[in-house]
Amino acid sequence: MGFDYDKYIRPGKLPHIWCPGCGHGIVMKGLIRAIDALELDKNKTAIVSGIGCASRLPGYMDFCTLHTTHGRAVAFATGIKMARPEMNVICVGGDGDGVAIGGNHFIHACRRNIDMTYLIMNNNIYGMTGGQFSPTTPYGAKASTTPYGNPDPPFDIAKLAIGAGATFVARGTAFHAAQIDKLLAEAMRHKGFSVVEILDSCPTTYGRRNRFKSVVEMMNQLKDMAVPVTAADKMPAEQLRGKVLTGILYKESKPEYVEEYRKLVERVRAEG
């Protein structure tokens, strides 16, 4: 018997607006399966997004949802967690929303170690807002604002998250669909700021400009470039050139921000 996604989808919201071949639908299904596996209460789960293709996801899901302004999803999500620490807070967005206009909020949420999960769907482009290059667009790749090839070196979102202080960092791909829910479930179990980057495909504003022949070719690229972190240690450096590591890349335990903040408030009150 197939998985029942319908109970997590708002009635009347489908079909979705994502282009044929976009990986965002795959990621949404992975998120739903992770939430189901953890048996999270719909009324105690908040899903927050900013602007962009990925940000449309909460509109389809039957939870407490917030569709906010461009790059500000983490700021709104922080407010929810501070006011209602018992809520399960999940932030979703794309690479542009998360680490370009929202980059400052992102690094400081990592630094603070606020207990929430940030799902970043990285499709290397501003898909919805015009096909501009983003901080993760590969060097030399074409976008509407780099028609002769991107001259900027791209961010490594996972390394950025680890360097900024996130206590759980994982990466998967839209091709490896069965892994997505497992990574997200582990992220949501973790006490602290969890980042899950999913390498995604944008066949319209990225694929066409960069002469991919089909969505299948884009998906096969994701398949070929991914190396499980558990296998990477056994591989020589030359075999890892041009590859990306997938799986749980980093995990540690540190004091969680909201709990520490509330302890501070109680101490100040006690001291009168």
N, C-alpha and C positions, 0 to 999 in steps of 0.2 A: 504494500500500500504506500502511495506517495505521501510526502510531507504536506501537511495542510497549512499553506501560507495564508489562506484567506482570513483566518481568525486574527491575523496581525495587520491586515490591510484595511484602510478606511473604505467603506462602501462608496462606490461611484467615482473613485479617484483614478481608476485604470480605464483605458490604457495610459501608460506613462509617456512622457514627452522625449525620452532619450532616443537618440538616433539608432537605427538598425546596426548592430555590431558593437555598440557601446558596452563597455564592461560594467557600467554602474549597476545595471539590473542584477548581474551576478553577485556583486558585492552586497547589494541590499538583501538578497536571499541568504547570503552567508551571515549577515547581521541578524536576520530574523531567526535563523537556526541557532545561533549562539544565545540569543535571548531566551529562546524556547528551552535550550539545554539547561540554562541556569534557573529556569522557572521564575523569571523576574516578573513582578507585579506591574501590570500596565500603568496603574495609577501612581506608582512610585518610581516610574522610569521616565526621564526627560531626555528627548533627543533634540539637539540644538544645531542649527546650521546658519551659514552666512549667505553668500550669493554665488551663483555659478551652477553648472550642470549638476554637480554632486549635491548641492544644497537643496535640490528639489526632493531629496529622499524623505525627509520627515513628513512632507505633505502627503505621502502615500501611506505612512505607517500610523496605526491606531494607538498612539501613546500620547503622553503630554509632550507637545512639540512646540518649537519656537523657530521661526524663520526670520533671521535678524539681518543686519546690515553687512556690507561687504567687509570681510576681515575681522569682524567683531564677535564671531560666534563664541570664542573662548571667553571673552569678557562677560557676555551674557550668561554662559554656562557657569562661570565662576560665581556670579551673583546668585544663581539658583543653589549651588552647592553651599555657599556661605549661609544663605537664609534657611535652606532645608537640607541639612547634611545627611538626612536619612534617604534622600533621593538617589537613585542610580542615574548618573549623568553621563550621557554619551554625546560627544561633539562630532559632527561629520562635515567634511568639506573637501575641496580640491587643493592642488598644489599652489595655485595662485592665491586663493582665499586664505590658505593656511600659513604659507611661509613668505608671501610677498606683502600684500597690504595688511595681512594679519600676523606678520612675522614677529612683531614686538610682543603682541599678546601671547603668541606661541612660546617664545623663549622664556618669558617670565612665568607662565603657567608651569613649564618644565622645572624652572628654578624653584618655585614654591612647593612643588610636589602635591598639588591639589588632587584629591581622589576623584578622578574622572577618566574616561577613555576618549581619546581623540583618534578617530578614523579618518585618515587622509587618503583620498583616492587620487593617485598621482598619474595623470595622463599627459604630462609634459607640455601643457598648453592652457591658455584661457579659452576653453571650449565654447562657452555661452556668450561671452562678451566681445567677440570679434576675432578670435584666433591669434591674439598677441602672444609673444613668447613669454614664458614664465621662468621663475628661478630654477626650474628643473628641466627646461628644454635643453636637449643635448647640444653640445658644441657643434656648430655647422648646420644644425637643422633649420628648416625654414618655417617662418610664421608670418602673420600679416605685417608685423612690425620688424621682421628680419627677413625680407624677401631674398636676400643674397646669402643667407646663412647666419646663424646665431654666433656672435663673437664672444659671448660670455661663457665662462665655465659654470656648470650647473651645481646647485646645492646637492649634497647627499642628506636627505631629510633625516634618516636614521642617525647618522653621525652628529648632525645638528642637535637632535633631541637628546642624545646621550651627553654631548658636550654641555648642553644647557641645564642638565640635571634631571631629566625624566628617569624614573626608576623602573620602567618597563618599556622596552622598545622591540617591536617585531616588524617583519616585512613579509608580504606574500605577493602573489600576482593574480590577476583575474583568470588566467589560464588554470591555475591550480585551485579550482573552486572549492574542492573538498577540504583544503587547508584553512580557508578563510574563517569559517566558523570556529575552528579550534583555536586559532590565534586570538580571535576576538573574545572567546570565552575565557581564555587565560588572562587576557588584558583586563577584563571586567572583574575577574576574581581578585586581581592584584590590588593592594591597598596603596594608592598613590597615583601619580600622573602616568598614564599608560598611552603610548603612541603606537598605532598600527598603521603602517604605510602599505597600501595595496597598489602595485604597479598595474596600470589600467590601460585601456586602448581607446583612442578617440579617432575613429575612422574618417570623420568629416573634416574638422579644421586642422588636424595634424596629419592624418594618414594621406589625404588627397594631396596636400602641399608637398609631402615628402615621398611621393611616388610609390606608396605601398599599393600593391596590385589588388589586395583584398583584405577583409577582416581576418581571414584565416592566416594570411602572411603575418599580420600584426600579432596575432595570438601565438603563432609559432615563434616569433621573435621573443616574446615574453617567456615562453617555455625554454628556449635555448639559452637565454641569458641568465636564468635563475639557477643558483647552486645552493643546496641546503647547507646551512651553517655547520651541521654535523659532519658533512662530507668535506668541507673546505680545508680543514686542518690536514687532511691526507693528500691534498692536491698540490703539485708544484705551482710556483708563482705564475709561470707562463700560461698554465691552464686557466688561471683565475682572471687573466687580463681580459677586460671587457665584460666580465660577469658581475652579477649582484648577488649578495648573500640573502637567503630567505630563511624564515623560521624565527625563533626567539633569539634576538641578537644581544639583549642586555636585560638583566633583572637584578635588583637589589632592594633591601628594606631600609627605609629611612622614615623619620617622623613625618606624619601627614599634616598638611598646612592647616586645614580647618580645625582639626583636633588641637593643634598647638595654639592656634588663635583663641579658641574658646578657653583653653587653660590660662592664657594670658588675661583674658577678660575676667575670669573667676578670681585670679590672683589680685588684680587691681581692685575688684569689688571688695575682696576680703581685707585688703589693706586700707580700705575706706578713704 
